[in-house]
Amino acid sequence: MKKSAAALYLSAREASAELAISPATLYAYVSRGLIRSEPSQDSRSHRYRAEDIRNLKERRTPSPEPRGMRSFDADLPVMDSAIATITEDGPIYRGVNAIDLADTDTLEHAATLLWDVTGADPFASDNCPLLSGEMRAVAEALHDAAPIDRTIAVLALAASADPRAFTRAADGRAMVGGRILRLVVATMLNGRSSPQSLHLQIARAWAPDNRHAADLIRRALVLLAEHELNASAFTVRCAASTGLNLYDAMIAGLVALKGPKHGGAGVLAAQLVKTLIDGDVAPIVRERVALGERFAGFGHGVYKHGDPRAHALLQALARSGAAEKLTKEVPERIAEATGEFVNIDYALAVLVHTLGLPSGHELLLFAMARTVGWIAHACEQLRHGGLIRPRARYIGPAPGRGRP
């Protein structure tokens, strides 16, 4: 699936029609920084970012839900970023469609793209994480702890062990990023850091006897590497804006990811897969719909017609022999009954089930992959140097009318 750059932009006439405004008002929005524009290829006109038009249209449209209850609120902070954007055809990593990238590339290659690396090799064989005695002791003491908790504890000591942790050079930060990614994967796997491709390390640790595991994990890692300003990425940027080193910024991302409304949603989708794999799909879906229950792994605040990442991963799973019931029947039945389409959380749950892994590995795969995106956001924020400090819209009692 090749993504046309034209779909990211609208002409002046298209943008004005979308917002039902005059060209003069469109130009006023541009001058106020609400809509980004740039010269067209012919240099005789300008084109306008479609996502800015969409966001502005949503902001001007009254929501039937109370303020603060929407999944994506148009009044939330908006930040300029060159890392990635989201389209109906999937995430775009610095101009490259992630769906296409996942067909052949590795997480390491996606990382060099997202980190905009040109003069360094973050995944050179000798760029392995530096481990102190304290880090080894903590990792051993937490051998049986939850992998994310163990990783957070090890990362808390990692900056002190790395003499180049606070480098300000772009290539230097990319090298630190490579060491962090290898450290995160090794710590979550309870293994040793290795220059071997990350998807091969994960497949060997989790599903050594499954000949499709390495390719499926590789695809999932690339698809999950980055997804613009979600909750964990924004948390990382806020943390990095205070001047934190990259190791500490990753802790912020991991903590945010654990929430059931973010990375933890995969565990809920895994429970759905367990329920449906052994039962008759139609009556189970009908009963849940009648009771007003939601289906974890379905619906998305951005992708109104289905998550392209999920479709790509489910198609790869189907080609590898995964149960058609999970890759085709369940998504179709639930979409027909609810109008909500499959998202990446469900596809991850199907992947984990197909590989015979325990529930919870969805979150680990998510965390290992998304570390790449967090590093990209932290580096971009550190380069800008500004402190993120949004203002609150006060809705409390007027002065003099509070409690005595």
N, C-alpha and C positions, 0 to 999 in steps of 0.2 A: 504494500500500500504506500504509494508515494504521495507525500503531502505537497500541494501547490502553495507557494508563498502567497499567491493572490488571495487565498482564503483567509489570510491573517489581516487583510486590509480591505477597506472600502473606498470607493471614489467619493468625491464631495457630494455628488447627487445621491448616491446610495446612502451615505451617512446621514444626510439631511432628511431623506425619506424615512430612514429607520427611526429617527428621533422626532419626526414630524415637526421640523424646525426649518427656518430659512437659512440659506448659506451664510448670511451675516451673523446669525446666532451661532452657527457652527464655528466660524472663525473666532468668535468671542470665547467659545469654550476652549479652543486651542490656545488662545492667548492667555487664558487663566490656568493653563496646565492640566485641564480636565481630560483632554483628548490629545494624544500624540499624533504628529503628522510628520511626513518626510516627502521629499520630492519623488515623483514617479520615475520610472525608468526613462521616459521620454523627456524628463526635466521641464516639461511645459505645464505640469499640474502637480497637485499633491495627493497623496493617499493617506488614509486615516486608519489607525489601529482598530480592528473590529472588536477586540475585547474591551477597549475603552468605551466604544459606542454602547456595547452590551451592558457594561457596568453602569454607565450613566443612565441608560434606559431603565434598568432595574431600580436605580436609586430614585428615579422620578415616578415609579409605579407603586401605588399604595399596596402594602402587603396585608393579606388577610390574617396574618399571625401577629401577635403582640411583639413589640420591639424587644430584641434580645432573644427571641425564640427561633429566629430563622437560622438555617444552617450556614448561610453565607450572607452577611449583612453588608449592604452597599456602603454603609457609613463607617465600616471598620477601616483601619489604616490601609493605604495603598502605597506601595513602594516601587520605585524603579529598580529593575534588575535585568541583567543581560544573560542570566543563567538559563532560564526555562520559562515556557508558558504552556497553557493548556488549551487545546482545541478539541473540537468534536472528533477529530481523527487521532487523538491521543496527545501525550505530552511532546513538546518540542524542546530538545536539548541543544541550545545554542544553534538553532536553525535546522537541526536534524531530527526527523521524526523518530521517537523512541521505539515505536512498533517495528519500523524497518531496522533500526539498530539491533534490536533483540534477535533478529533472524540469524545474525552471524557473529556479532561482537561479544566481548566479555565485559564484566563489570569494570575491570581495570581500564579498558579502552574508553568506556563511558565516563570514567572518572577523569581521565586526561582531557576529554572533551569538555566536561562540565567545569573543570578547574581551569580551563583555558591554558593548558600547559604547552609551552613551545620550546623552552630551552633546558629542560630537565627531564629525567626519567624517574618518576616517583616509584616505579615498580622494578627498578634495577635489582638484580639478585642480591646486592650487598646493602640495600636500603631496608634493613629489617629493624623492628622496634628494639629499643634499648631497655633491658629489664634489670631493675635493681633487686637486691636481695629482699627488700621489703615487698616489692611487687610479687615476686615468686612466693613469698611466705603467705601473702594475702590470697593469691590465687589457689594455693594448696589448701589453706584453711577453709576457703569457700568452694571447694571442689564440688560439693553436693548442693550448693545453694542454687537459686534460680540464676540462669546464665546472664541475664541482663543485670541483676544485682551484683553478681561477681564482676562483671565488666565495669560497672560504675565504680566499684571499689578499687579496681586496678588502675583505671584511668585517673582516679583522684591522686595517685602517686606518680603517674607517668611523666608529667611535665618536669618534675624535679630530677628524673633520671635522664632526661633528654637535654643536653646542653644547648641544642639549637631550637628548643621549643618556642622561644620568643622572637625568632627571626622575623624581620619585617619585609624581607625580599620576597617577591612573588614566587620565584622558583623555589626558594627555601621553604616557603609555606606549603608548596605542592609536595616537596619531599617529606615534610612533617606529615602531611595528609596521607601519603603512602604508608608511612610507619604506623599511623593511627589505624588505618583500615586493616592492615595486617594484624595489628594487636587486637582489635575488636573481634575479628573472625577467630583468631587463635584462642582468645580467652573464652569466647562463647562455646567453642568446640572442646574446651578443656584440653587443648593440644599445644604444640609448639609452633611458633611462627615459621613460615616457609615461603620461599619465593615462587613455589608452584602456583599455578592459576587458582584463584580463590574458589571457583565453582568445583574444581576437581578436589580440592581439600574438603569442601563441604560434602560432596557426594561420597567420597571415600569414608568419611566419618559417619554419615547418616544412612547411606543405602549402597554399600559396596557391591552388592550382588544384583543391582538393578542396572541394566545396560543403558537405560534411557535417563537415569537420574542426573548425570552430569549435564546433559544438554537442557533438560527441563529446568534445573536449578540455574543454569547460566541465563536462560531466557528470563526467568522470574527476577533474577538479580538486576538485570538491565532495565526491565520494565518498572522496577520499584525504586530505582536509584534516585529519582527526583520527581517532585510534583508541585513545584512552585511554593507559594507561601501558605502551606498548611500549618496546623497548630505547632508541630514540633519544629518546623523550619523557622517560624516566626520567633519561637522561644529561643532557638539558637542565635538568631540575629540580635535579639534583645540582650542576651548574655554576652555575645561577642562585642556589642557596642560599648560595653563597659571597659573594654580593653583586655578581656580574658584571653588566655592562650587557647589554641585549638583543642587541646586535650580536655580542658575544663568545659569548653563550649559543647563538646560532644555529650558530656554528662547531662547538660540541660536538655538536649534532644532526646536522649534515652529516657529520661524521667517523663517527659511530655508524651512520648510514644506509648508508654505503658497504659495510658487511659483507655477505658472500654469504648470511648467514642472515636478513638484514633486507631493506633496499631492493634489494640486489644480486641477490635471488632472481628479479627480473624478467628479468634478462639470461639466467639459466638457462632460464626459461620461454620466452624468445625462441628459444633454441636448439632447444627441443622443437618449437615452431611451425614452424621452418624444416625440421626433419626430417619432420614429418607433412604439411605442405602439398603436397609433391610425391610423397608415397608413399601406399601403401594402408594406411589406418589400422589395420584389424583385425590383420593379421599383425605390424605393428610393435609394437603394444601387446602382443600375445600373446607375442612374443619377449622384450620387456623384462620383462614380468611373470615369465616363466619363468626369466629370469636374476636375478630378485630386485631389479631396478633400481627406483628411485623416479621419480616424474614431477614435475618442477618445475612449480609452479603448481597443485598439487592437494594437498588436505588442509590442515587448519588447526587450531591448538591451541584455538581458541575456538568456531568455527562447525563443529559436528559434522555438520550436514546441508547444507553448502554455504555459501559466502560470499555474502550477499545483494548486496554491492557488485558482485561479479563477475557475478551473474545480471543485475543491472540494466544493467551496461555491455554485456554480451554481447547482451542484447535490443535495446539501442539500436544496436549495431553491425549486428545482423541487419536491423533496419528500414532502415538506411542502405545495405544492399546488400553487406555483408561476406560472405565465403564461408561457406555453411551448414556446410561441412565443419569449419570452425574454431569457429563459434558454437554448433553443436549436436552434430555427430557425434562429434568428439573428446571433449568433456566426457562424453557419454553412454557412449562405449566405455570410457574410463578409469575412470569411476565403476563401471560394471558389472564390470570386471576386477579392480579394487583395493578398492572400497568407499570410496575417497577422492573427495571432491567438489571442484569447481573453486574456486579462490580468486582474489583480485584480481590476483595476479602474472600468471596466465595471461591474464586479460582484458586487462590492460595490454599484454602481448605481442601479442595479437591486434589491439589498437588500433594499435600501432606498425607492425605488418605491413600492416594495411589502409591506413594513410596513406602507406605506402612509405618509412618512415623507417629509418635505420640502427639496428641493435641498440645498446642503451645509452640510447636515449631514454626507455625505461621508467623508469629510475632518475632521469632529469632531471625528468620529469613528477611523479614521486613526491616528489622533493625540493622542487620549487616549491610543490606543494600542501601538503605537510606542514609547511612553514615556518609556516603559519597556526596549526596545532596547537601547534607548539613555542613560538610567541610567547604563546599562551594559557597554556601551562604555566609558562613563565618568569615571566609577569606574576603568575599566581596564587601561585607560590612566593615571589617578591619581596614580595608583599603579606603573606604569612604571616610572612616574616622569619626562619624557623628554618633552621638548618644541618642538612642531611641527613647523618647519620652512623650508618649501620647497624653493628651489632656482628657479628663473625664467630663462627661455631660452631667452636671449636678441636677438631680431630681428630688433632693431632700427638702426639708422644711425651709421656708424663707427665713432670713435672719430675724431673730427676736420671736420666732413662733415655735421654736423647739422646746424640748422638755426643760423645766426649770432646774 
